[in-house]
């Protein structure tokens, strides 16, 4: 049997008994979650959360490279459309 669960339990006990830091840690985690929620609510439909530059257009992908298969008539990935 592994001793890891016991070590994790002891680590959590030490963290929770450290009375000076615990309120700060809990408050920071809570406020980060609230800020993230409002940031996601205010984010536009075409904006990506981890790509602030977002060079994506109709002909370029998220990395700024030309899309292989865009909406052009001659760019159908299975060949030429008739």
ROSE-4610 file (N, C-alpha, C; in Angstrom, 1 decimal, always signed):
// ROSE-4610
residu = [X/X/X/X/X/X/X/X/X/X/X/X/X/X/X/X/X/X/X/X/X/X/X/X/X/X/X/X/X/X/X/X/X/X/X/X/X/X/X/X/X/X/X/X/X/X/X/X/X/X/X/X/X/X/X/X/X/X/X/X/X/X/X/X/X/X/X/X/X/X/X/X/X/X/X/X/X/X/X/X/X/X/X/X/X/X/X/X/X/X/X/X/X/X/X/X/X/X/X/X/X/X/X/X/X/X/X/X/X/X/X/X/X/X/X/X/X/X/X/X/X/X/X/X/X/X/X/X/X/X/X/X/X/X/X/X/X/X/X/X/X/X/X/X/X/X/X/X/X/X/X/X/X/X/X/X/X/X/X/X/X/X/X/X/X/X/X/X/X/X/X/X/X/X/X/X/X/X/X/X/X/X/X/X/X/X/X/X/X/X/X/X/X/X/X/X/X/X/X/X/X/X/X/X/X/X/X/X/X/X/X/X/X/X/X/X/X/X/X/X/X/X/X/X/X/X/X/X/X/X/X/X/X/X/X/X/X/X/X/X/X/X/X/X/X/X]
num = [1/1/1/2/2/2/3/3/3/4/4/4/5/5/5/6/6/6/7/7/7/8/8/8/9/9/9/10/10/10/11/11/11/12/12/12/13/13/13/14/14/14/15/15/15/16/16/16/17/17/17/18/18/18/19/19/19/20/20/20/21/21/21/22/22/22/23/23/23/24/24/24/25/25/25/26/26/26/27/27/27/28/28/28/29/29/29/30/30/30/31/31/31/32/32/32/33/33/33/34/34/34/35/35/35/36/36/36/37/37/37/38/38/38/39/39/39/40/40/40/41/41/41/42/42/42/43/43/43/44/44/44/45/45/45/46/46/46/47/47/47/48/48/48/49/49/49/50/50/50/51/51/51/52/52/52/53/53/53/54/54/54/55/55/55/56/56/56/57/57/57/58/58/58/59/59/59/60/60/60/61/61/61/62/62/62/63/63/63/64/64/64/65/65/65/66/66/66/67/67/67/68/68/68/69/69/69/70/70/70/71/71/71/72/72/72/73/73/73/74/74/74/75/75/75/76/76/76/77/77/77/78/78/78/79/79/79/80/80/80/81/81/81/82/82/82]
x = [+0.8/+0.0/+0.9/+0.5/+1.3/+1.1/+2.1/+2.1/+1.7/+1.5/+1.3/+0.0/-1.2/-2.3/-2.1/-1.4/-1.1/-0.3/+0.7/+1.6/+0.8/-0.1/-1.0/-1.9/-2.4/-3.3/-2.5/-1.3/-0.5/-0.2/+0.1/+0.4/-0.8/-2.0/-3.2/-3.4/-3.1/-3.3/-2.3/-1.1/-0.1/-0.6/-1.1/-1.5/-2.7/-3.7/-4.8/-4.5/-3.5/-3.1/-2.3/-1.8/-1.0/-2.0/-2.4/-3.6/-3.3/-2.1/-1.8/-2.0/-1.6/-1.7/-3.0/-3.7/-4.8/-5.9/-6.3/-7.3/-6.8/-5.5/-5.0/-5.1/-4.7/-4.8/-6.2/-7.1/-8.5/-9.1/-8.8/-9.3/-8.7/-7.5/-6.8/-7.4/-7.6/-8.2/-9.7/-10.4/-11.8/-11.9/-11.0/-11.1/-10.6/-9.6/-9.1/-10.2/-11.0/-12.1/-13.1/-13.5/-14.5/-14.0/-12.7/-12.2/-12.2/-11.8/-11.8/-13.2/-14.2/-15.6/-16.0/-15.8/-16.2/-15.4/-14.2/-13.4/-13.9/-14.4/-15.0/-16.4/-17.1/-18.4/-18.3/-17.3/-17.1/-16.3/-15.8/-15.0/-15.9/-15.5/-16.2/-16.3/-17.2/-17.3/-16.2/-15.5/-14.4/-13.0/-13.0/-11.7/-11.4/-10.1/-9.7/-9.0/-9.3/-8.9/-7.4/-6.6/-5.2/-4.4/-5.0/-4.3/-4.8/-4.1/-4.6/-4.4/-3.4/-3.2/-4.2/-4.5/-5.5/-5.5/-4.5/-4.4/-5.3/-6.3/-7.1/-8.1/-8.2/-9.2/-9.8/-10.5/-11.1/-10.1/-8.9/-7.9/-6.7/-6.6/-5.4/-5.9/-5.1/-5.5/-5.1/-5.2/-4.9/-3.5/-2.6/-1.2/-0.7/-1.6/-1.2/-0.8/-0.9/-0.5/-1.8/-1.5/-2.6/-3.4/-4.7/-5.5/-5.3/-5.2/-5.1/-6.4/-7.5/-8.8/-9.7/-9.7/-10.6/-11.8/-12.5/-13.8/-13.6/-12.4/-12.2/-12.7/-13.1/-13.7/-12.7/-11.4/-10.4/-9.6/-10.1/-9.3/-10.0/-10.9/-11.6/-10.6/-10.6/-9.5/-9.6/-10.7/-10.8/-10.7/-10.3/-10.1/-10.9/-11.0/-11.7/-13.2/-13.9/-15.4/-15.9/-17.0/-17.6/-18.9]
y = [-1.2/+0.0/+1.2/+2.2/+3.4/+4.4/+5.1/+6.1/+7.5/+7.6/+8.9/+9.5/+8.8/+9.5/+10.0/+9.4/+9.8/+11.1/+11.1/+12.3/+13.5/+13.2/+14.3/+14.8/+13.9/+14.4/+15.2/+14.8/+15.6/+17.0/+17.0/+18.3/+19.2/+18.7/+19.5/+20.0/+19.1/+19.5/+20.7/+20.6/+21.7/+23.0/+22.8/+24.0/+24.7/+23.9/+24.4/+25.0/+24.4/+24.9/+26.2/+26.5/+27.8/+28.9/+29.4/+30.3/+31.7/+32.1/+33.4/+33.4/+32.2/+32.2/+31.7/+30.9/+30.2/+31.2/+32.2/+33.1/+33.8/+34.1/+34.7/+33.8/+32.5/+31.5/+31.3/+31.2/+30.9/+32.1/+33.3/+34.6/+34.7/+34.5/+34.6/+33.7/+32.4/+31.4/+31.8/+32.3/+32.7/+33.9/+34.9/+36.1/+35.8/+34.9/+34.6/+33.9/+33.0/+32.4/+33.3/+34.3/+35.3/+36.2/+36.6/+37.4/+36.7/+35.4/+34.6/+34.4/+34.2/+34.1/+35.3/+36.5/+37.7/+38.0/+37.6/+37.7/+36.8/+35.6/+34.8/+35.3/+35.9/+36.4/+37.6/+38.4/+39.6/+39.3/+38.1/+37.7/+37.6/+38.1/+38.1/+36.6/+36.4/+35.1/+34.6/+35.5/+35.2/+35.3/+35.7/+35.9/+34.6/+34.2/+33.0/+33.4/+32.7/+33.1/+33.1/+32.3/+32.2/+32.8/+33.5/+34.1/+35.5/+36.4/+37.8/+38.5/+38.1/+38.7/+38.3/+37.0/+36.4/+36.9/+36.4/+36.8/+36.1/+35.3/+34.5/+35.4/+35.1/+35.7/+34.6/+35.0/+34.0/+33.2/+33.7/+33.0/+32.6/+33.0/+32.6/+31.9/+31.0/+30.3/+31.0/+30.4/+31.1/+31.4/+30.7/+30.9/+32.0/+32.5/+33.5/+32.9/+31.6/+30.9/+30.8/+30.7/+30.6/+29.3/+29.3/+28.1/+27.2/+25.9/+25.0/+24.9/+24.9/+24.7/+25.8/+26.9/+28.0/+28.0/+29.0/+29.1/+29.4/+29.5/+29.7/+28.6/+28.9/+27.8/+26.8/+27.2/+26.3/+25.6/+25.8/+25.2/+24.1/+23.4/+22.2/+21.1/+20.5/+19.6/+18.2/+17.9/+16.6/+16.8/+18.0/+18.2/+19.4/+19.5/+20.7/+20.4/+21.5/+21.4/+21.7/+21.1/+21.3/+22.0]
z = [+0.0/+0.0/+0.0/-0.7/-0.9/+0.3/+0.6/+1.7/+1.2/-0.2/-0.7/-0.2/-0.1/+0.5/+1.9/+2.7/+4.0/+4.0/+3.1/+2.9/+2.4/+1.5/+1.0/+2.1/+2.9/+4.0/+5.0/+5.3/+6.2/+5.6/+4.3/+3.7/+3.7/+3.5/+3.6/+5.0/+6.0/+7.4/+7.7/+7.3/+7.5/+6.9/+5.6/+4.9/+5.6/+6.1/+6.7/+8.1/+8.8/+10.1/+10.1/+8.9/+8.7/+8.6/+9.8/+9.8/+9.2/+9.0/+8.5/+6.9/+6.3/+4.9/+4.3/+5.0/+4.5/+4.0/+4.7/+4.2/+2.9/+2.8/+1.6/+0.4/+0.6/-0.4/-0.9/+0.0/-0.4/-1.1/-0.6/-1.2/-2.6/-2.8/-4.1/-5.1/-4.7/-5.6/-5.9/-5.0/-5.2/-6.2/-5.9/-6.8/-8.2/-8.3/-9.6/-10.4/-9.7/-10.4/-10.9/-10.0/-10.4/-11.5/-11.5/-12.6/-13.9/-13.8/-15.0/-15.6/-14.7/-15.1/-15.9/-15.3/-16.0/-17.3/-17.3/-18.5/-19.6/-19.3/-20.3/-20.7/-19.8/-20.1/-21.1/-20.9/-21.7/-23.0/-23.2/-24.4/-25.6/-26.7/-27.9/-28.5/-29.4/-29.9/-30.7/-31.4/-32.3/-31.6/-30.4/-29.6/-28.9/-29.0/-28.3/-27.0/-25.9/-24.6/-24.4/-25.0/-24.8/-25.9/-26.8/-28.0/-28.2/-27.4/-27.5/-28.8/-29.6/-30.9/-31.9/-32.0/-32.8/-34.3/-35.0/-36.4/-37.4/-36.8/-37.7/-38.5/-39.8/-40.7/-41.5/-42.5/-43.4/-44.2/-44.4/-45.2/-44.4/-43.1/-42.3/-41.1/-40.6/-39.4/-38.1/-36.9/-35.7/-35.5/-36.2/-36.1/-37.1/-38.0/-39.0/-40.3/-40.4/-41.7/-42.6/-43.9/-44.8/-44.6/-44.6/-44.4/-45.6/-45.3/-46.4/-47.2/-46.4/-47.1/-46.6/-47.3/-47.0/-47.9/-47.9/-48.7/-50.2/-50.6/-52.1/-52.9/-54.1/-55.0/-55.3/-55.5/-56.0/-54.8/-53.6/-52.4/-51.8/-52.5/-51.9/-51.7/-50.5/-50.2/-50.9/-51.5/-52.2/-53.7/-54.1/-55.6/-56.0/-57.3/-57.9/-57.9/-57.5/-57.5/-58.9/-59.3/-60.6/-60.5]
